[in-house]
Amino acid sequence: MKIKAIITGSTGMVGKAVLLECLENEKVGIVLIINRHPVGVQHPKLIEIILENFEELPSVKDDLKGYNACYHCLGISALGMNEKNYYKITYNITKELADILYEHNSNLIFNYVSGVGTDSSEKGKIMWARVKGKTENMILNKGFKDAYSFRPGFIVPEKGVKSRTKLYNLLYLLFKPSFPVLKKSSSITTTTKIGKAMINVSLFPMNKKILTNKDINALAK
């Protein structure tokens, strides 16, 4: 099976990593990316849609037909955000995308980038964890052919990808001398491994639907 993938958030650290792995992998055919800004990558199998406001997703819904995988890496840090705005970006946009894709092709595999500490009960005290949990639950219960929630913890960036959050980039700079040692730990993953795991879980289904760093590392092999 050739993967025909839609990727969101490919100007961010995880999304860019997933994009690079998809472009390098011969099992991936067409790659459609949806971003607010150009990603600056040229490739024969790459199609790019610029959508400055993701609330306008319905305007490009006809361009989303014919794909069998979605790697939804779009996200934003909750630092300094109130729940209303975080909910709008994290849950509402994801649901809009899921609704459109399900309408066009319920036989699609949907991979969602969540995060370690996400609250599946949707009732905890931590705002971002509740919203992420609600988003996860919506995706996993939508009815797609298959769906997975990736919950990475610490991620070591590779192949020149960078976070769009300045604080995270500062932390990565501080930890950089330790990267060779950190990458040997099964509880720490890399951007490259996340990309490989996304592709592999699309080709080889798993019973486990919520994937931690250890699962991601195993899938990437």
C-alpha positions in Angstrom: 0.0 0.0 0.0 1.3 3.4 -0.9 0.6 6.0 1.8 -1.1 9.2 0.6 -0.6 11.5 3.6 -2.0 14.8 4.8 0.3 16.6 7.2 -0.6 19.6 9.3 1.8 21.7 11.3 4.9 20.9 9.1 6.4 24.3 10.0 6.7 23.1 13.6 9.3 20.8 15.0 7.4 17.5 15.0 5.5 18.2 11.8 8.7 19.2 9.9 10.3 15.9 11.0 7.3 13.9 9.9 7.4 15.7 6.5 11.1 14.9 6.0 10.6 11.2 6.8 7.6 11.0 4.4 9.5 12.6 1.6 12.4 10.2 2.1 10.3 7.1 2.4 9.5 5.2 -0.8 6.3 3.8 0.7 4.9 7.2 0.9 3.4 8.6 -2.3 1.7 12.0 -2.4 2.2 14.3 0.6 -0.2 17.2 1.1 0.8 19.8 3.7 -1.5 22.4 5.1 0.2 25.4 6.7 -0.3 29.0 7.5 3.1 29.8 6.1 5.2 28.2 3.3 7.5 25.4 4.7 10.2 26.2 2.2 10.7 22.6 0.9 10.5 21.5 -2.7 9.9 17.9 -3.7 8.2 16.1 -6.6 5.6 14.4 -4.4 4.8 17.4 -2.2 1.7 19.5 -2.5 1.3 22.6 -0.3 -1.8 24.5 0.7 -1.4 27.8 2.4 -4.3 28.5 4.7 -3.7 31.6 6.9 -6.8 30.8 9.0 -7.5 27.2 9.8 -11.1 28.0 10.6 -11.4 28.2 6.8 -10.6 24.5 6.3 -14.0 23.8 4.7 -12.9 26.1 1.8 -10.3 23.5 0.8 -12.2 20.3 1.7 -12.3 19.1 -2.0 -8.5 19.1 -2.0 -8.5 16.6 0.9 -10.1 13.8 -1.1 -8.2 10.6 -1.9 -5.8 10.4 1.0 -5.5 7.4 3.3 -3.5 8.9 6.2 -3.4 12.1 8.2 -0.6 13.1 10.5 -2.1 16.0 12.5 0.9 17.7 14.0 -0.6 21.1 14.3 -0.4 22.4 17.9 0.4 25.3 20.1 2.0 25.8 23.5 -0.4 26.4 26.3 2.0 28.9 27.9 0.3 32.2 28.5 -3.0 31.0 26.8 -6.4 31.0 28.3 -8.6 27.9 27.9 -11.0 29.4 25.4 -8.3 30.2 22.9 -6.3 27.0 23.5 -9.5 25.0 23.1 -10.3 26.7 19.8 -6.9 25.8 18.3 -6.5 22.4 19.9 -10.0 20.9 19.8 -12.1 22.9 17.4 -9.7 22.9 14.5 -8.9 19.2 15.0 -12.6 18.3 15.0 -13.2 20.4 11.8 -10.4 18.5 10.1 -11.5 15.1 11.4 -15.1 15.8 10.3 -14.1 16.7 6.8 -11.7 13.8 6.4 -14.3 11.3 7.8 -16.9 12.6 5.3 -14.6 12.1 2.4 -12.8 8.9 3.5 -13.7 7.0 6.7 -11.2 4.4 5.6 -8.3 6.7 6.7 -5.7 6.3 9.4 -5.6 9.4 11.6 -2.5 10.1 13.8 -2.7 12.9 16.3 0.2 14.4 18.1 -0.8 14.9 21.7 1.7 14.9 24.6 2.8 13.1 27.7 0.5 13.9 30.7 -2.6 14.2 28.6 -5.8 13.6 30.6 -8.1 11.1 29.0 -10.7 11.6 31.7 -11.1 15.3 30.6 -11.7 16.2 34.2 -8.3 17.0 35.6 -7.1 20.3 37.0 -4.5 21.0 34.2 -6.1 22.9 31.4 -4.0 21.8 28.5 -4.2 18.1 29.5 -8.0 18.2 29.7 -8.3 19.8 26.3 -5.8 17.4 24.7 -7.6 14.5 26.4 -10.9 15.6 24.9 -9.3 15.9 21.5 -7.7 12.5 21.7 -11.0 10.9 22.7 -12.8 12.5 19.8 -10.2 11.3 17.3 -10.0 7.7 18.7 -13.8 7.4 18.7 -14.5 9.1 15.4 -14.8 5.8 13.5 -11.8 6.0 11.2 -10.3 2.8 9.9 -7.6 3.4 12.5 -6.4 6.2 14.8 -3.5 6.7 17.2 -2.5 9.4 19.7 1.2 10.0 19.9 2.2 11.2 23.4 5.8 12.1 23.2 7.7 13.3 26.2 11.2 14.7 25.8 12.1 14.8 22.1 15.7 15.2 20.7 15.5 17.3 17.5 17.4 16.0 14.5 18.1 16.9 10.8 18.0 20.6 11.6 14.4 20.8 12.7 13.6 23.4 15.4 10.7 24.2 17.7 8.7 27.4 17.1 8.6 28.0 20.9 11.6 30.1 21.9 11.7 28.6 25.4 11.9 25.1 24.1 14.7 26.1 21.7 16.6 27.5 24.7 16.2 24.3 26.6 17.4 22.3 23.6 20.4 24.5 23.3 21.2 23.8 27.0 20.7 20.0 26.7 22.5 19.7 23.3 25.8 18.4 24.8 23.8 15.6 26.4 21.9 14.5 23.2 24.1 11.6 22.3 23.6 10.1 25.8 19.9 11.0 25.9 19.1 9.3 22.6 20.2 6.0 24.1 17.4 6.0 26.6 14.2 4.1 25.6 12.1 6.8 27.4 13.4 9.6 25.2 12.7 9.8 21.5 13.8 11.8 18.5 12.1 13.8 15.8 13.3 11.3 13.2 11.8 8.4 15.2 8.5 10.1 15.5 8.4 10.5 11.7 9.3 6.9 11.1 6.8 5.6 13.7 4.0 7.7 12.0 4.7 5.9 8.7 5.1 2.5 10.2 1.9 2.5 12.2 0.1 3.4 9.0 1.4 0.3 7.4 1.4 -2.1 10.3 -1.6 -1.6 12.6 -1.3 -1.9 16.4 -3.8 -2.8 19.1 -2.4 -0.1 21.4 -3.8 3.3 20.3 -2.0 5.7 22.8 1.7 5.7 22.1 4.4 6.9 24.5 8.1 7.5 23.8 8.9 3.8 24.3 6.2 2.8 21.9 7.4 5.4 19.3 11.0 4.1 19.6 9.9 0.5 19.1 7.7 1.5 16.1 10.5 3.4 14.5 12.8 0.3 14.1 
